[in-house]
């Protein structure tokens, strides 16, 4: 006799009036990533927006190469390049209003800069000179998050609080495919959907969580399908198509602002460079794998579209590249100046009211520094 066959055993059954709480059909993503460039939809796109996206993509590509070079020169401790993912970075920054908030991951330095943060300040954390490097409130950009997905619940909390206060604010949280394997991802999406928080989750699926391919992370049809389990729409978009990304993210932000709740957007893209300058990507992927994505480069895709429609000529391409070079030269010059951090800053901006342990440590360090100065004066 089984447990269920025993007298008085509990036999679960749905109540007679049971109905699904949410119709899953409108929440399901498209079968294929949504595209604009190279399709009929591209002819309806705003030319000024496309040109703005192009200029930002060119600057972003140069920013990535310059920051990577700075690591080789010892001016940066580490740099997680977003080369190949620039369309995601730029579109995420441009769809937000000034009052909105961006919650980046460690790879999203380019989005932080496109949002208006000083390029050097955006690299200060990666240089090891400061806790964050910029004032999060000045541009409404949360600190770059190195722990995977921990910024997602923060984005939900801020968006939910803004909604309760009646503030017209949307939070856009960025995460990689590896971050979707973390518990914070589950918690953030679940709370966001239950509270109908005005937040957009952008998953940059670049194929690898460091060296772990997506196929070893999930068996889902797509990461966008995960949205259905939480009761929110899932969108699947070509992550190298800047126009498509801007359209999808703008729709998601508008949906959130109008009270429609959160959206999960999966952008299918590719990390052209190694995970960071400390990674050897040849151990888990081949040059042929990378080469297959070079024809789908986000900068080239947009450049082909614009030149094909007569919206971009050789002079304009040259002007965009020269502007990017000017930016890179200024970044290089400023980063080559040795920083003079104050050791006492170690204890600044940790807690509003320092703990007894921090006060004790601060006093010890102050005494040690004073003793060194006295010894040097003799």
C-alpha positions as CSV (number, residue, x, y, z in Angstrom):
1,X,0.0,0.0,0.0
2,X,1.4,3.4,-0.9
3,X,1.1,6.5,1.2
4,X,-1.6,7.9,-1.0
5,X,-3.7,4.7,-0.7
6,X,-3.9,4.9,3.1
7,X,-7.2,5.9,4.7
8,X,-7.5,9.7,5.2
9,X,-4.5,10.5,3.0
10,X,-4.4,14.0,1.6
11,X,-5.1,14.0,-2.1
12,X,-4.3,17.4,-3.6
13,X,-6.7,18.6,-6.3
14,X,-7.3,22.1,-7.6
15,X,-10.5,23.8,-6.5
16,X,-13.4,23.7,-9.0
17,X,-13.1,27.4,-9.9
18,X,-9.3,27.3,-10.4
19,X,-8.1,29.5,-13.3
20,X,-4.6,30.5,-14.2
21,X,-3.7,33.9,-12.7
22,X,-2.0,35.1,-15.9
23,X,-2.5,34.2,-19.5
24,X,1.0,33.1,-20.6
25,X,0.5,33.8,-24.3
26,X,1.2,37.6,-24.3
27,X,4.2,37.1,-22.0
28,X,6.0,34.7,-24.4
29,X,8.9,36.2,-26.4
30,X,9.2,35.9,-30.2
31,X,10.6,32.7,-31.6
32,X,13.5,34.6,-33.1
33,X,15.4,37.7,-31.9
34,X,13.7,40.9,-33.0
35,X,15.6,42.8,-35.6
36,X,15.3,46.2,-37.3
37,X,18.6,46.8,-39.3
38,X,18.5,45.2,-42.7
39,X,14.7,44.8,-42.6
40,X,11.7,46.9,-43.8
41,X,11.4,48.3,-40.3
42,X,14.7,50.1,-40.6
43,X,13.1,52.5,-43.2
44,X,10.7,53.7,-40.5
45,X,13.5,54.4,-37.9
46,X,14.3,58.0,-37.0
47,X,17.4,58.9,-39.0
48,X,18.6,61.3,-36.2
49,X,18.3,58.6,-33.6
50,X,20.3,56.2,-35.8
51,X,23.1,58.7,-36.3
52,X,23.2,59.4,-32.6
53,X,23.4,55.7,-31.9
54,X,26.2,55.4,-34.5
55,X,28.3,58.2,-33.0
56,X,27.9,56.7,-29.5
57,X,28.8,53.2,-30.8
58,X,32.0,54.5,-32.4
59,X,33.0,56.3,-29.2
60,X,32.1,53.2,-27.2
61,X,34.3,50.9,-29.3
62,X,37.2,53.3,-28.9
63,X,36.6,53.6,-25.2
64,X,36.8,49.8,-24.9
65,X,40.1,49.5,-26.8
66,X,41.6,52.4,-24.9
67,X,40.6,51.0,-21.5
68,X,42.0,47.6,-22.5
69,X,45.3,49.2,-23.4
70,X,45.4,51.0,-20.0
71,X,45.4,47.6,-18.3
72,X,48.4,46.5,-20.3
73,X,50.2,49.8,-19.2
74,X,49.4,49.1,-15.5
75,X,47.0,52.0,-15.3
76,X,44.0,49.8,-14.6
77,X,44.0,46.7,-12.4
78,X,41.3,45.0,-14.5
79,X,38.9,45.9,-17.3
80,X,35.9,43.8,-18.4
81,X,35.6,44.8,-22.1
82,X,32.2,45.2,-23.7
83,X,33.6,45.1,-27.2
84,X,30.9,43.5,-29.4
85,X,28.2,44.5,-26.9
86,X,28.3,48.2,-27.4
87,X,24.7,48.3,-28.8
88,X,23.3,47.0,-25.5
89,X,25.3,49.5,-23.5
90,X,24.4,52.6,-25.6
91,X,20.7,51.7,-26.0
92,X,20.3,51.1,-22.3
93,X,21.7,54.6,-21.5
94,X,19.8,56.5,-24.2
95,X,16.3,55.1,-23.4
96,X,16.3,56.5,-19.9
97,X,15.1,60.0,-18.8
98,X,17.2,62.1,-16.5
99,X,15.0,61.1,-13.5
100,X,15.4,57.4,-14.1
101,X,18.0,55.1,-12.6
102,X,20.6,52.8,-14.2
103,X,21.8,49.7,-12.3
104,X,24.9,48.4,-14.1
105,X,27.0,45.3,-13.7
106,X,30.9,45.4,-13.8
107,X,30.9,45.1,-17.6
108,X,28.7,48.0,-18.1
109,X,31.2,50.9,-17.8
110,X,30.3,52.0,-21.3
111,X,26.6,52.4,-20.4
112,X,27.7,54.4,-17.3
113,X,29.8,56.8,-19.4
114,X,27.0,57.1,-22.0
115,X,24.7,58.0,-19.2
116,X,26.9,61.1,-18.5
117,X,29.4,59.9,-15.8
118,X,32.9,61.2,-16.3
119,X,35.0,58.6,-18.2
120,X,37.8,58.6,-15.7
121,X,35.5,58.5,-12.7
122,X,33.8,55.5,-14.3
123,X,37.1,53.6,-14.3
124,X,38.2,54.7,-10.8
125,X,36.8,51.5,-9.1
126,X,38.6,49.3,-11.7
127,X,41.8,51.3,-11.0
128,X,41.5,50.6,-7.3
129,X,41.5,54.3,-6.2
130,X,38.0,54.7,-4.7
131,X,35.0,52.7,-3.5
132,X,32.8,53.7,-6.5
133,X,34.5,56.5,-8.3
134,X,31.5,58.7,-9.0
135,X,28.5,60.1,-7.1
136,X,25.6,57.7,-7.9
137,X,23.0,60.5,-7.3
138,X,24.6,63.0,-9.7
139,X,23.6,60.9,-12.8
140,X,21.3,58.4,-11.1
141,X,23.7,55.6,-11.8
142,X,24.2,52.9,-9.1
143,X,27.7,51.7,-8.4
144,X,29.2,49.2,-10.8
145,X,28.3,45.8,-9.4
146,X,31.0,43.2,-9.4
147,X,29.1,40.5,-7.4
148,X,26.8,38.9,-9.9
149,X,23.1,40.0,-9.9
150,X,23.2,41.7,-6.5
151,X,22.2,45.0,-8.2
152,X,18.9,43.5,-9.4
153,X,17.1,43.5,-6.0
154,X,18.4,47.0,-5.4
155,X,16.8,48.2,-8.7
156,X,13.5,46.6,-7.7
157,X,13.6,48.2,-4.3
158,X,14.2,51.6,-5.7
159,X,11.6,51.3,-8.4
160,X,9.0,50.0,-5.9
161,X,9.8,52.8,-3.5
162,X,9.5,55.4,-6.2
163,X,6.1,54.0,-7.2
164,X,4.9,54.1,-3.6
165,X,6.0,57.7,-3.3
166,X,4.3,58.6,-6.6
167,X,7.6,59.5,-8.3
168,X,7.7,59.0,-12.1
169,X,10.9,56.9,-12.1
170,X,11.9,53.7,-13.9
171,X,14.9,51.6,-13.1
172,X,16.8,49.7,-15.8
173,X,19.0,46.9,-14.4
174,X,21.7,45.2,-16.5
175,X,23.0,41.7,-16.0
176,X,24.9,39.0,-18.0
177,X,23.7,35.5,-18.8
178,X,25.8,34.2,-15.9
179,X,23.9,36.4,-13.5
180,X,20.6,34.7,-14.4
181,X,21.9,31.6,-12.6
182,X,22.1,33.5,-9.3
183,X,19.4,33.6,-6.6
184,X,19.3,37.4,-6.7
185,X,18.0,37.1,-10.2
186,X,15.1,35.0,-9.1
187,X,14.3,37.1,-6.1
188,X,14.4,40.4,-8.1
189,X,12.1,39.2,-10.9
190,X,9.6,37.6,-8.5
191,X,9.3,40.7,-6.3
192,X,9.2,43.0,-9.3
193,X,6.3,41.1,-10.9
194,X,4.3,40.7,-7.6
195,X,4.7,44.5,-6.9
196,X,4.4,45.5,-10.5
197,X,7.5,47.6,-10.0
198,X,8.6,49.9,-12.8
199,X,11.8,48.2,-13.6
200,X,13.3,46.8,-16.8
201,X,15.8,43.9,-16.7
202,X,18.2,43.7,-19.6
203,X,20.1,40.4,-19.9
204,X,23.1,40.7,-22.1
205,X,23.5,37.1,-23.3
206,X,27.0,37.1,-24.6
207,X,27.3,33.3,-24.7
208,X,29.6,32.7,-21.7
209,X,29.7,33.2,-17.9
210,X,33.5,33.6,-18.0
211,X,34.2,30.1,-19.5
212,X,30.9,28.4,-18.9
213,X,28.7,28.3,-22.1
214,X,25.0,29.1,-21.9
215,X,24.1,25.5,-22.6
216,X,25.6,24.5,-19.3
217,X,23.7,27.2,-17.4
218,X,20.1,26.6,-18.6
219,X,17.9,24.3,-20.6
220,X,15.3,27.0,-21.2
221,X,14.4,27.8,-24.9
222,X,15.8,31.3,-24.2
223,X,16.5,33.4,-21.1
224,X,13.6,35.6,-22.2
225,X,11.3,32.6,-21.6
226,X,12.1,32.8,-17.9
227,X,9.9,35.9,-17.7
228,X,6.8,33.8,-18.0
229,X,7.4,32.0,-14.8
230,X,7.3,35.3,-12.9
231,X,4.3,36.7,-14.7
232,X,6.0,39.4,-16.8
233,X,6.6,39.9,-20.5
234,X,9.8,38.5,-22.1
235,X,11.4,40.1,-25.1
236,X,14.0,38.5,-27.3
237,X,16.1,40.9,-29.4
238,X,19.2,41.0,-31.5
239,X,21.7,42.4,-29.1
240,X,24.0,43.7,-31.9
241,X,21.1,45.7,-33.6
242,X,21.2,49.1,-31.9
243,X,18.0,50.2,-33.5
244,X,16.1,47.1,-32.4
245,X,17.5,47.4,-28.9
246,X,16.5,51.0,-28.6
247,X,13.0,50.2,-29.7
248,X,12.4,47.2,-27.5
249,X,13.9,48.9,-24.4
250,X,12.0,52.1,-25.0
251,X,8.8,50.1,-25.2
252,X,9.7,48.3,-22.0
253,X,10.5,51.6,-20.2
254,X,7.2,53.1,-21.4
255,X,5.3,50.1,-20.3
256,X,6.8,50.3,-16.8
257,X,6.3,54.1,-16.6
258,X,2.6,53.7,-17.5
259,X,2.1,51.2,-14.6
260,X,2.4,48.0,-16.7
261,X,5.1,46.5,-14.4
262,X,8.4,44.9,-15.3
263,X,9.8,43.4,-18.5
264,X,12.7,41.0,-19.0
265,X,14.6,41.7,-22.2
266,X,17.2,39.2,-23.5
267,X,19.7,40.7,-25.9
268,X,21.6,38.0,-27.9
269,X,25.1,39.3,-28.4
270,X,28.7,38.2,-28.1
271,X,31.7,39.1,-26.1
272,X,34.5,39.6,-28.7
273,X,37.3,40.1,-26.1
274,X,38.2,37.8,-23.2
275,X,36.2,38.0,-20.0
276,X,38.7,40.4,-18.6
277,X,42.4,41.1,-19.3
278,X,43.2,38.3,-16.8
279,X,41.3,35.7,-18.8
280,X,42.6,33.4,-21.6
281,X,39.5,32.9,-23.8
282,X,41.3,30.5,-26.1
283,X,41.0,27.8,-23.5
284,X,37.2,27.6,-24.0
285,X,36.5,29.0,-27.5
286,X,38.2,29.1,-30.9
287,X,39.1,32.0,-33.2
288,X,36.6,30.6,-35.7
289,X,33.8,31.1,-33.1
290,X,34.8,34.7,-32.7
291,X,35.2,35.3,-36.4
292,X,31.7,34.2,-37.1
293,X,30.4,37.1,-35.0
294,X,32.6,39.8,-36.7
295,X,30.3,40.2,-39.6
296,X,27.5,40.8,-37.1
297,X,29.5,43.6,-35.4
298,X,27.1,46.2,-34.0
299,X,29.2,49.1,-35.3
300,X,29.4,47.6,-38.8
301,X,25.7,46.7,-38.9
302,X,24.6,50.3,-38.2
303,X,27.3,51.8,-40.5
304,X,26.1,49.6,-43.4
305,X,22.5,50.6,-42.8
306,X,23.3,54.3,-42.7
307,X,25.6,54.3,-45.7
308,X,23.2,52.2,-47.7
309,X,20.4,54.7,-47.1
310,X,22.6,57.7,-47.9
311,X,22.5,59.0,-44.3
312,X,26.2,58.6,-43.6
313,X,29.1,59.5,-46.0
314,X,32.9,59.0,-45.7
315,X,33.3,62.5,-44.1
316,X,30.8,61.7,-41.4
317,X,32.5,58.4,-40.6
318,X,35.8,60.2,-40.4
319,X,34.3,62.8,-38.1
320,X,32.9,60.2,-35.8
321,X,36.2,58.4,-35.5
322,X,38.1,61.6,-34.9
323,X,35.7,62.5,-32.1
324,X,36.3,59.1,-30.6
325,X,40.1,59.6,-30.9
326,X,39.9,62.9,-29.1
327,X,38.0,61.2,-26.3
328,X,40.5,58.4,-26.1
329,X,43.4,60.8,-26.0
330,X,41.9,62.8,-23.1
331,X,41.1,59.6,-21.3
332,X,44.7,58.3,-21.8
333,X,46.2,61.6,-20.6
334,X,44.1,61.8,-17.5
335,X,44.6,58.2,-16.6
336,X,48.4,58.5,-17.0
337,X,48.4,61.0,-14.1
338,X,49.3,59.3,-10.8
339,X,46.5,59.5,-8.3
340,X,47.2,60.6,-4.8
341,X,44.5,58.9,-2.7
342,X,44.1,59.8,1.0
343,X,44.4,56.7,3.1
344,X,41.8,58.0,5.5
345,X,39.3,57.7,2.6
346,X,39.2,54.0,3.4
347,X,36.7,54.8,6.2
348,X,34.6,57.4,4.2
349,X,31.2,56.5,2.9
350,X,30.9,53.1,4.5
351,X,28.2,53.8,7.1
352,X,26.3,56.9,7.9
353,X,27.4,56.4,11.5
354,X,30.8,54.6,11.7
355,X,30.8,51.4,13.8
356,X,33.1,51.1,16.9
357,X,35.4,48.9,15.0
358,X,35.7,51.4,12.1
359,X,36.4,54.2,14.6
360,X,39.1,52.2,16.3
361,X,40.7,51.3,13.0
362,X,40.5,54.9,11.7
363,X,42.2,56.1,14.9
364,X,45.0,53.5,14.5
365,X,45.6,54.4,10.9
366,X,45.7,58.1,11.8
367,X,48.2,57.5,14.5
368,X,50.4,55.4,12.2
369,X,50.3,58.1,9.5
370,X,51.2,60.8,12.1
371,X,54.1,58.7,13.3
372,X,55.4,58.2,9.8
373,X,55.3,62.0,9.2
374,X,57.1,62.7,12.4
375,X,59.8,60.1,11.5
376,X,60.2,61.7,8.1
377,X,60.7,65.2,9.6
378,X,63.7,64.1,11.7
